[in-house]
Amino acid sequence: MTHAIHDFGAKLRQPGAAPTLEAYVNWRRSVRDARAAGDATPPAPDLAPVSINLDLTTACNFKCTHCIDWDILNSKPRLDMDDLRASLRRMSEHGLRSVILIGGGEPTVHPGFVELVAYLKQLELSVAIVSNGSRGERLLEVAPMLTKGDWIRLSLDSGSNELFEAMHLPNDKSVTLDVICSWIPKIRAANPDVTVGFSYVVVWKGASREENAIHENIHEMFLAAERAREAGFHYIGYKPVLERQADGAEVMDPERAANHVTEVASRIRAEVERARALESGDFSVYESINLRLLESGDWRQATLQPKTCHMQALRQVLSPMGAYNCPAHRGVDKARLGDAGNWATDEGAARAGEHLATILDEFDASHECAQVTCLYHGVNWWIEDLIADADAPAIPMGAEAGDYFL
């Protein structure tokens, strides 16, 4: 059964997102019909994505051995914060509902982190923060600003201080797993409504950025769950390590585990089941779609993508390097939608629409994402079917859950 946090179809049927989805589907139908009739292609509607990943910075104070963004960390590009704020304001007026501060670097090290969170809440956007936990004082500072449904997720990937240090190599050696976890009760006390999660990227022998940098952590999955529950996290979430291919795509490649992928999956399954025994009314254990596919052996099924990735119109990435169609292709030229500040002006927003229309046509997901176990695989095919069926009834409105994170 798909967990609610991964039921993207249900999220898109909520009252705050359904009009955007319907406008997109109708536009793609009109594009198809115009081309069939030999007419001019209608322009993209003036609609922002429902959800964005926002990379505030490429700067990071860790050197994680399994980091998917290793090649762009601490690079030179910088966001123009005035353009960014103007873009976010305009996007919020055209359908943007949620912002995830994540990726590329550590958001809390950006000098404008606190002020930007405050600005996002002024725009009445849902806000999520993915952090390495090293700046607990800054997370505590923004916690009171957050509202019900917002969340903070810490990328920790270990159950002991020793493995944490070996995997993450923090610049400041005083930053330990113990210290990071000590901030959780303070954050929860500052705002009982904010959800705080413990993220655990599962790494196995052979699956790492560098062969000599491997720190397998399957053996600490249960230990981490114990620590997470004791520290006061609401959940622990397990997901498999991703690697970046030569073409820039982020992929899960269990075959890098050589001939022992079945044994790896079995060990992971056993640890997850042990962790599930710790679940309670205030503590949950989540598995990512990718991890469940790895365990079941069906992971290649999720690489069969439609030619057009429809989610790139509904979820995008803004980063110091520009705007991109997907987190799995962050920093890749062929996935670039333009500048991160495009939405700051009417003219820039029009260019963003033109870039989107071009990429929807030219970015062949069945080829470009042929090795990507996409979280949006199912919802992409659902939207594909909606567009294909011109006689389909209106998209049914779903229940309001208040979760617009895609």
Secondary structure, DSSP 4 states (H G I P E B T S, - for coil): ---GGG-HHHHHTSTTTHHHHHHHHHHHHHHHHHHHHTPPPPPPPS---SEEEE---S--S---TT-TTGGGTT-S----HHHHHHHHHHHHTTT--EEEE-SSS-GGGSTTHHHHHHHHHHTT-EEEEEE-STTHHHHHHHGGG--TT-EEEEE---SSHHHHHHHH--SSTT--HHHHHHTHHHHHHH-TTSEEEEEEEE--TT-SSSGGG----GGGHHHHHHHHHHHT-SEEEEEE--EE-TTS-EE--GGGGGGGHHHHHHHHHHHHHHHHTT-BTTBEEEE-HHHHHHHHT-GGGGG---SS-GGGGTEEEEETTEEES-GGGTT-GGGEEE-TTGGGSHHHHHHHHHHHHHHHHH--HHHHTTT---TTHHHHHHHHHHHH-TTPPPPPP----S----
